[in-house]
């Protein structure tokens, strides 16, 4: 939950900077290892999420996974 809040704060700051045309440095993280993505797919499948996370646009796909589980314990 803390990590999710940190990500939300980063996104909010990035949007603010973008809206106000403020220049800033940002970090681009290296892509996760293929086996880590497969492990996450397998884990999410146990809880009913059957979509593939591999093949690009990982952040959007993870966002869809979060939406899938939204409101569930």
C-alpha positions as CSV (number, residue, x, y, z in Angstrom):
1,X,0.0,0.0,0.0
2,X,2.9,2.4,0.8
3,X,4.5,1.7,-2.6
4,X,1.2,2.3,-4.3
5,X,0.9,5.7,-2.5
6,X,4.4,6.6,-3.5
7,X,3.7,5.8,-7.1
8,X,0.5,7.9,-7.0
9,X,2.5,10.8,-5.6
10,X,5.1,10.5,-8.3
11,X,2.4,10.5,-11.0
12,X,0.7,13.6,-9.4
13,X,4.0,15.5,-9.4
14,X,4.8,14.5,-13.0
15,X,1.4,15.7,-14.1
16,X,1.8,19.0,-12.3
17,X,5.2,19.5,-13.8
18,X,3.9,18.7,-17.2
19,X,0.9,21.0,-16.9
20,X,3.2,23.9,-15.8
21,X,5.9,23.1,-18.3
22,X,8.5,22.6,-15.5
23,X,11.6,20.8,-16.7
24,X,12.7,17.9,-14.5
25,X,15.0,14.9,-14.5
26,X,13.4,11.5,-14.2
27,X,14.6,8.0,-13.9
28,X,13.8,5.2,-16.3
29,X,13.9,1.8,-14.7
30,X,15.3,-1.2,-16.5
31,X,12.7,-3.7,-17.7
32,X,12.0,-6.6,-15.3
33,X,13.3,-10.0,-16.1
34,X,11.1,-12.2,-18.2
35,X,10.8,-14.9,-15.5
36,X,9.7,-12.2,-13.0
37,X,6.8,-11.2,-15.3
38,X,5.9,-14.9,-15.8
39,X,5.9,-15.4,-12.0
40,X,3.6,-12.4,-11.6
41,X,1.3,-13.8,-14.3
42,X,1.1,-17.1,-12.6
43,X,0.4,-15.5,-9.2
44,X,-2.3,-13.3,-10.6
45,X,-3.9,-16.2,-12.4
46,X,-4.4,-18.0,-9.0
47,X,-6.8,-15.1,-8.2
48,X,-8.6,-15.0,-11.5
49,X,-6.6,-12.6,-13.6
50,X,-5.9,-14.5,-16.9
51,X,-4.4,-11.7,-19.1
52,X,-0.8,-11.8,-20.3
53,X,1.6,-9.2,-19.0
54,X,4.3,-9.9,-21.5
55,X,4.8,-8.3,-24.9
56,X,5.2,-4.6,-24.0
57,X,3.1,-1.9,-22.4
58,X,3.7,-3.5,-19.0
59,X,2.5,-0.5,-16.9
60,X,-0.8,-0.4,-18.7
61,X,-1.3,-4.1,-18.3
62,X,-0.5,-4.0,-14.6
63,X,-2.9,-1.1,-14.3
64,X,-5.6,-3.3,-15.8
65,X,-4.7,-6.0,-13.3
66,X,-5.1,-3.5,-10.5
67,X,-8.5,-2.4,-11.9
68,X,-9.5,-6.1,-12.1
69,X,-8.9,-6.5,-8.4
70,X,-10.2,-3.1,-7.3
71,X,-12.7,-3.4,-4.5
72,X,-11.7,-7.0,-3.7
73,X,-10.0,-8.0,-0.5
